[in-house]
Amino acid sequence: MVDGSKPVIEQSSYVDHSRPSGSALSSHEIPVVDLSKPDSKSLIIKACEECGFFKVVNHGVPLDSISRLEEEAVKFFSLPLPEKERAGPPDPFGYGNKKIGCNGDVGWVEYLLLTIDPNFDSDKLPSVFNENPEKFRSALGDYTSAVRDMACEILELMADGLRIQQRDIFSKLLMDEQSDSVFRLNHYPPCPELQSYDDRNMIGFGEHTDPQIISVLRSNNTSGLQISMKDGTWVSVPPDQNSFFINVGDSLQVMTNGRFRSVRHRVLANSSKSRLSMIYFGGPPLSEKIAPLPCLMKGKESLYKEFTWFEYKKSAYTTRLADNRLEHFQRVAAS
């Protein structure tokens, strides 16, 4: 359990043998997009095509809403383990510790997975936030509302950059009342045991892509996040607690017929500092059909079969983190 006590380290599950921890990474730069500048949409398109990931500055999300939710998250993860476990196990919402999903993946992480559906009534949260659960709900609502608005602005800039007439073709899926968007708080406690594992990396959260349309990540000033570039190089993302990071998800890769790249990413544990991340996963309604947009095909063949978000989500839950979830939905070229 990730509870601050001395952990049992399972090398087969936790330790990454792909490269020595001290080896040099490629000098790839993380794209930065200033949403207040007129060239933002062209920079977004370029970033989505080249690596599926970029940092956003001048995002317009109130710093107060960020700090309020982070404060509530720190309070929660500082609770004794038995109290946090009252909000678990995740089914799928709730508190989880070390185990990620139901297919054997583990990491040096504890988390709280929540729906942002205001009509969803969880009986777990009030028992954990017994002092003032409404304070947490208010902070969560204000933050996710502001971040969703920013995500929609980015998606509409994408549509503009792709010269799609229907500007809200992506954003309307997040704004839909039936949108299946979720929110996740990840806490990676310090892992002092890393000091005794030379040339090894402790995996906080294993490599994967996000299945939704878009992910909006914000973390504190602790490093750990890495993304995989086209050449397979893992590049560390410098932390920036005042900015947001955007991931292209599998669904957006399909809708753009592979033009945008769903980014593979992971988190490495830190030996001395705690890392807290807050992720908004913008998902479509469960019944939404996901397929390459006809307006982007221009005579090209579709690389993917059509599927509903429910079908893809169900399929994703049966896979391991590192699996290529889109493989089952790719069209096989005739031999």
N, C-alpha and C positions, 0 to 999 in steps of 0.2 A: 504494500500500500504506500502511496505517496502521502505520508503523514508527518514528515519531519524526523522520524526515527530512522535508524540505520537501515537502508533498504537492502533487499536481496536482489542482486544483479544477475539477471538471466542473460548471458552473453549472446545466446542464439537469437534472442528476441530484441535485445536492447542495443547491441553494439554494432556499429556500422564499420565494415572492413574495407569499404571501397577506396579509402585513401587515408594516409596518416593525417592526424588532426593538425599537424604543424605545416603541412605541405602548402605551397603557394597555389592560390586559385587564379583562374584566368582573369584578365583585366577588363572583362565585360562591364559595361556601365548600366546601372538601373535607369530606365527612362523616367524622366520627371516631366509632369504636365502641370502647367499653371492654368487653372480654369478661368482666370481673369484675362488671359491673353487671347487674341484673335486666332492664333495658330494652334489652339488647343486641340481642335478636332483632327487636324492632320497629324499631329504628334500622337494622338490616341490611336488612330488607325495604324500608324507605323509600329507603335509599341505592341498592339494586339497581333499584328502580322509577324513580328520578329520574335517576340518572347511571351506574349500573352500576359504581361505583367507591367505595371508602372506605378510610380508614386504620384500622388495628387497633392498640390499645394494651392493655397488660396481657395479652399474648398467650401467655405461658407458655413461649415458646421460649428455652432457655438462652442467655444472652449469650455464654458460652464457645464454644458450637457455632457461633455466628455469626462470632465473631472468628477462630476457627480456620480456617474455610473461606475467609474473606476474606483471611487471611494467605497461604494456599496460592494463591489466585487472583492476588493481587498478585505473588507469586513467579513464577507462570507468565507473566503478561503483561509482566513485566520482562525476560524472556529475550530474547536476540537473535532477530530475525525468522526466520532459517533454522532455529533450534531449535524455535520454535513451529510452524513449517510442517511439522515432522515429525509433528504430530498432525492434519494435514489431508491432502487437502481434506475438507470435511464430506460424508458420503455416507450418510445425512444427518448422522451423528454425527462430531464432530471439530472441528478448528480452521478458522475462516473469517476472512477479512480483506477488508473493504470490500464484497464482493459478498454480497447477502442473497438466498438462494434461487437459483433457476435461470432466472428470468424477467426479468432485467435490472435489478432493484432494487439500488441501492448506497447506502451510508451511511458516515458518518465513525465507523466502529466496527470492532472486531475481537471475535471471540467464540469460545466453546467450548461446543458443544452435546453433551449427554451423556444417555444413557438411565439411569434409576435402577433398571433391572432387574438384580438381583444376579446373575442367571444369564448376563447378557450379557458376553462376554469380548472387549474391544477390544485389539488388538495395538498400537494407537497410543499409549495413555497411558503404558505402562511406558517407552517410548523417550524420552518427554518428561520424565517425573518419574523419571529414572533414579537419582537420589540415594535417594529413598524413596517409590516410588509408593504404597505401602500407607498412608503418612501422609495423602496426598491422598484416597485411597479411604475411609479411616476418617472424615476430616472431612466428606467428601461424604455418606457414609451417615448419620452422626449428624445432620447438618443437614437432609437431605431427609426423614428419618424424623420429626423433630420438626415440621417445617413441614407434612408431610402430615397429621399428627395434628391440627394447628391448623386446616388446611383442612377436615378432616372435621368438626371441632367446629362450624365456621362453617356448613358445609353442613347439618348437623343442626339448627342454630338457624334456618336458612332454612326447612327443612321444618316445624319447629314454628310459625314465623311464618306460613307458608302454610296451616297447619292440615291438614297431610298426616299421616294416621295412621301410615304407614310412615316412621319417623323417619330411617332410613338410606337412603332411596330415592336420594339423590344420593351420599352418602358411601361406600356399598358399592361404587360404581363405581371409586373411587380405591383402596379396600382390596382389591379383587379381585386375585388373583395374576396375572391377564392384563392388568391395567391398563396402558394405553399412556401413562404419564406420562413427561415428559422434564424435563430441567433445563438451564438456559442461564446462562452467565456472559458478560456483555457489558462490554467495556471501551471507553470513549470517551476517547481521548487529548486533551490540550489542543489547540486549533486556533488558533494565533496569527494565522493568515491572516484570521480573522474581522474583525480590526481594520480591514482595508482594504476591507471590504464594507459600506458604510453602508446602513442600511435593509434589511438582508438577514439571513436566518437560515440557518445551515448545518445541514442535516439529518443528525443522527446515526443515527436509525432512523426511516424514513418512517411516515406514519400508517397504522394498520391496526387490526383487531380480532383477538383471540386465538380460535382455533377450538375450543379445549378447553372443559371445563366451568367451571373456575376457574383463575385465575393468582394466585400469591402472590409479590409483588415486595419485595425489600429492596435498598437502595442506600446508598452512602456519603453524606457530607454535601455533595454537589455537585448543583446544580440542573440541570434539562434536561428532565425529564418533563413532558408536557402532556397533558391530556385534553380531549376535545371534549364540550361540554354539548349539551343538546337543541336549543338555539337556534343551534348551530354555532360558538359562541365557544370559542376555545382558551384553557384556563385552566392556568396553571403550578402544579405541585404542589410545595409547599415540601418540601425534602428533610428526612428524619428517619431517621438511621441506627439508631435504637433501636426503630423501629416497622416494621410491615409494611403494604403496600398490596394491596388485593384487587381484581382485575378479574373482572367477569362475562364469561364466554366465550360464543361463538356457540351451543355445544351447550346451555348453560343457558338461553339466550334461547329456544331452540326448545322445551325441556322445559317451560318456563313459558308457552308459547304467546305469547311477546312481552311478558309482564308485566314480566320483568326485561330490562334493556337491556345488550347486549354493548357495552362502551365502546370507542370509537375513541380511540387514543392515539398519541403520537409522542415522540421525544426530539430535542432540539436540542443541537448541540455547544456546548462551552464554550470560550471563548478562552484561559483561563488554568489551569483546574483539570481534573484527570482524574476521570472518573466511572466507578464500577464498580457494576454491578447484578447481582443474583442472582435468577433467576426459576424458580419451580417451576410447571410447567404440569400441572394435574391432568386427566388424560384417561381415558376409559372403555376397556374392552377393544375390540379392533378389530372384533369381531363384534357389539358392542352396538348394538341398534336405538335410534335417537334420534328421538323424536317427542313432541308435547305430551302431558303426563300426563293421562289421562282424569279423574282426581280434581280437576284444575284447570279443566276445560272448562266444566262446569255449563251445558250447553246451547249453549255458544259453538262456532263453527266453527273447525276447525284451520287455522292460518295456514301450516302447513308440511307437506310430504310427509314420510313416514317414510324414513329412510336409516340405514345403518350408519355407525359411526364410521370404518371403513375407507373407505367410499365418500366420506364428506365430506373426510377427510384427503387422499385421492387427488385430489379436485377442488380442494382448497385449494392444493395444490402446483402446480397449473397456472395459478394466477392471480397477478396483481401484488399487492403489499402493500395498496394503497389500494382494490382491488376489493371490492365487496360480495359476499362468498362465499356468503351465504345466498340471494342472488337466484335461483339455479338451483333452489333447493329450496322456494321459496315457492309456495303454491297461488294460481293465477290465478282471481280471481272471475269467474263466468259473466257475460257481458255481456247 
